[in-house]
Amino acid sequence: MNVPLISLQGVSKRYGSGASELMALKNVSMDITAGEFVAIMGPSGSGKSTAMNILGCLDTPTAGQYLFKGAHVESLSRDERARLRRRYLGFVFQGFNLLARTSALENVELPLLYRGDSAPARRAAATKALQAVGLAGWERHTPAELSGGQQQRVAIARAIVTEPAVVLADEPTGNLDTPRSHEIMGLLMALNRDHGITVLMVTHEPDMAAYARRMVHFRDGRIARDEANAHPTLTAPPALAEAA
């Protein structure tokens, strides 16, 4: 039997104590296999962001187990979790989080700089990642010289430059208009389909979640529904594709 890439087993997360105690997650169990595209949904305060932080090794559960490729993440030290993030995980955020006075190429190089790669290796990998997201020729442009959609493409290139097993995208279209949102979703779908990258995406937008092949709905710290998307969106609407 294949071991799931990711497994949450009875995971709970508690913040505070006594009268101020908040149970953000309550006995959550979920398996994710390599190559899945999963949309994580739910209203504000449902636990979806807490679950994403735990999946991204940015936080640890109060109880339960988190296994990544069979290894118990909840028992790792802070430094060990950081090494796991650097080796296996890429992150895409709603706010892009690009350095304003730094070129697209240099922004994409950052994870490799932290990893200690040589300058020629960083440059080659960053150039390749920008080509993969359709930004060949834009390497020297700063964020101020790029559209919102292009900035998010740079952020995605930065997330994939280390060749991660998993990309975690937190509301990746939240700051974009509709055409650019579909452009970014098409890119994430292509990375999942063509490169086998597992994509875990938090979103509150049903039309963005429709690109995923699985939807996990959180409510009140629990998984309310975990269902396959029988008819995922495969391409952006023609008019939007032309606008992109």
Number of C-alpha atoms within 10 A of each C-alpha: 3 5 14 16 19 19 22 22 16 16 23 23 22 14 11 9 9 6 6 8 10 13 16 19 26 19 15 19 16 15 13 18 14 16 17 19 26 25 26 27 24 21 13 12 13 20 26 27 19 20 26 19 16 18 23 22 22 13 16 24 23 15 16 17 21 26 19 19 14 12 14 12 20 21 14 14 10 14 9 13 19 15 14 16 17 17 16 16 23 26 21 24 20 16 17 20 12 19 13 12 12 15 20 30 25 22 22 29 25 17 21 20 14 9 13 10 13 10 12 9 13 23 17 13 22 28 23 16 26 25 15 18 21 14 18 12 10 18 18 12 15 19 21 12 14 15 12 19 21 21 21 28 26 30 26 28 30 28 24 28 23 22 19 17 18 28 25 22 23 21 18 25 26 15 16 18 12 13 17 21 23 23 25 24 23 19 18 25 23 17 20 19 14 9 12 16 24 25 23 24 27 25 23 16 14 11 14 22 24 19 24 27 18 21 23 19 19 24 17 17 22 20 22 13 12 15 12 13 16 10 10 14 18 13 16 18 13 9 9 15 14 10 10 15
